[in-house]
Amino acid sequence: MDRQESWWESRAARYAALALLVVLLLARVPYAGTHMGLSRDLFVAWRIVHGEAFPMQGPVLNDTIHLGPFWFYVTAALLAIGRTWLGTVFLMGLLASIQIPLAYLVGKALHGRNAGLLFAVGLIVPNWASIEWLLPSHPLLSTPCDLAFLLCALRYWQRPRLRYLCGLAFVFVLALHAHPSNAGLVWIGLALIVWAWRKGALRPRDVGIAGALALLPLLPFFYWDAMQGFRELHGAGNYLGNAHATGSPWNVVRLLTGVAYGGTREWFGQLLGWQPGLAAVATIVTAAGGVLGAFGLIAMARDP
């Protein structure tokens, strides 16, 4: 006989816990500050709402390339609903808060409901991404896009269906629009494609459909850049070939080291003001947790 489910394990309790976490995230919205990027976004959105502009390129990323106008039109939709500056910023926070249910679904797909709740709770802990809520702009969608990508990746790994592959491709491009650092997700996607191909579950037609879907958010930008003689694409190529540029392939090792260790040390040492020795120990402990998690994923992949 199955044991009786306790209240805490009920669906209502899980939904209540997730709702509480969303409220805790939204509690950061009143502390959001106005900055030049947000002012630009809302100005462009205001012009879209009033039919004065229909941009074909988005905000400039790393002073190098614009990509598509996805964020501007999302902001315009939020402005049309929120009506005011504060209402729009609140809706931005509400849109970004979908990371809570997404984290729950990722953890549930990976290891069960308890893991999903723990993953969602982890997003509330003060971290580097907390700054995105203080200076809201398109990076606010990085975490939701990353989690949506991981959810599609897990679903595709469990059942290699076309819809999950399309989700992977489309969300990956949206994640790039949120922040160019999300380009690192490509390695997860490529690994899954190779895995599906070796398993015989990947058809060329599926790759073509997913690739075409991924191009949709970029089509306005490609058209605009073509009218400019592909000036920005040439500039992006020169940037990637520059050994002194942060995002250049020549600096992959330094960049990964900074992401895995340097940023965390900066958080403990500079933002929290901890002593250098204590900050170093905290950083090493945090990094060790990531390493153990990676080994755990490998072990689970070998023996689900």
C-alpha positions, -999 to 999 in steps of 0.1 A, spaced: 0 0 0 13 34 -9 20 57 20 -3 87 23 12 119 9 19 146 35 7 182 31 42 194 24 46 169 -5 12 179 -20 9 198 -53 -7 227 -35 23 230 -11 48 230 -40 28 256 -59 26 278 -27 64 275 -22 71 285 -58 47 314 -56 65 326 -24 98 324 -42 84 345 -70 72 371 -45 107 372 -29 123 378 -63 98 406 -71 106 422 -38 138 434 -55 120 454 -82 114 485 -60 152 488 -56 157 489 -94 176 520 -105 173 540 -137 203 539 -160 211 549 -196 204 514 -210 169 513 -194 161 548 -205 171 539 -241 150 507 -240 119 525 -228 123 554 -252 125 529 -282 96 510 -267 75 542 -264 82 550 -301 71 515 -311 39 517 -291 31 550 -307 40 538 -342 69 562 -346 96 535 -350 100 499 -359 136 490 -353 152 461 -371 182 458 -348 184 454 -310 206 470 -283 243 470 -291 261 440 -274 297 446 -262 300 477 -284 303 453 -313 270 440 -327 233 446 -324 216 413 -333 178 413 -335 152 437 -320 135 410 -299 142 429 -266 128 462 -279 95 447 -289 92 427 -257 97 460 -238 71 477 -260 46 450 -252 53 454 -215 50 492 -218 17 489 -236 4 468 -207 21 485 -178 14 520 -192 39 537 -169 77 535 -162 72 518 -129 45 495 -142 68 484 -171 98 477 -148 75 456 -125 64 436 -156 100 431 -165 106 416 -131 75 395 -134 87 382 -168 121 374 -154 106 356 -124 95 327 -146 130 315 -138 115 301 -106 91 276 -122 117 269 -149 143 260 -123 117 237 -106 110 219 -139 147 215 -146 154 201 -112 124 178 -114 134 165 -149 169 160 -137 164 143 -103 128 148 -89 105 173 -72 127 179 -42 157 187 -64 135 211 -84 125 230 -52 161 232 -40 171 245 -74 144 272 -73 153 282 -37 190 285 -48 180 313 -72 169 335 -42 203 333 -26 222 366 -33 245 361 -63 261 378 -92 228 378 -111 211 398 -83 227 429 -98 206 424 -130 175 432 -108 191 465 -96 199 477 -132 172 460 -153 177 455 -190 179 426 -214 204 406 -192 174 402 -169 162 375 -193 195 355 -192 186 332 -163 151 324 -177 166 317 -212 194 296 -197 169 275 -177 145 271 -207 175 259 -227 185 234 -201 149 222 -198 147 216 -236 181 199 -234 170 175 -207 137 167 -225 157 161 -257 181 138 -239 152 119 -224 132 118 -256 149 131 -288 119 147 -304 118 175 -330 99 199 -307 127 198 -281 154 203 -307 135 233 -320 132 247 -285 169 243 -280 177 262 -312 152 290 -307 159 296 -270 196 296 -276 193 325 -300 170 344 -275 197 337 -248 223 354 -271 200 384 -273 198 385 -235 236 385 -231 264 373 -255 281 353 -227 252 328 -232 271 316 -263 286 290 -240 253 271 -242 263 260 -277 285 233 -263 256 216 -246 236 218 -278 264 204 -299 270 175 -275 233 166 -277 233 168 -315 263 144 -317 247 121 -291 214 120 -311 233 114 -344 253 85 -329 221 71 -316 204 74 -350 177 97 -336 187 128 -356 174 134 -391 188 161 -414 153 175 -418 151 181 -381 183 200 -381 171 221 -409 138 229 -393 154 238 -359 180 260 -377 154 279 -396 134 285 -364 166 298 -347 171 323 -376 137 340 -371 148 364 -344 179 374 -364 162 380 -398 154 417 -392 190 423 -382 204 404 -412 182 424 -435 192 457 -418 229 448 -419 227 438 -456 214 472 -463 245 485 -446 268 463 -467 272 438 -438 292 464 -419 284 449 -385 291 413 -394 325 423 -407 331 443 -375 322 412 -355 346 391 -375 374 416 -368 365 416 -331 367 378 -328 400 378 -346 415 404 -322 436 386 -296 431 415 -271 392 413 -272 375 397 -242 353 375 -264 379 364 -288 386 326 -291 422 334 -282 411 343 -247 388 313 -240 411 299 -212 413 333 -194 376 339 -199 367 305 -184 390 310 -155 375 344 -148 340 329 -150 347 299 -128 369 317 -102 376 354 -107 340 366 -107 332 347 -75 363 360 -58 353 395 -69 319 390 -53 332 379 -20 362 402 -18 349 434 -34 311 435 -31 308 418 2 340 433 16 354 400 30 391 397 39 413 383 10 420 350 28 384 344 37 373 354 2 397 330 -13 386 301 9 349 309 1 357 310 -36 375 276 -35 346 260 -16 321 274 -41 342 261 -70 345 227 -53 307 225 -52 306 231 -89 332 204 -95 313 179 -74 281 188 -92 298 181 -125 309 147 -114 274 140 -101 260 148 -135 285 124 -151 277 97 -127 239 101 -132 244 101 -170 262 68 -168 236 53 -143 203 71 -143 
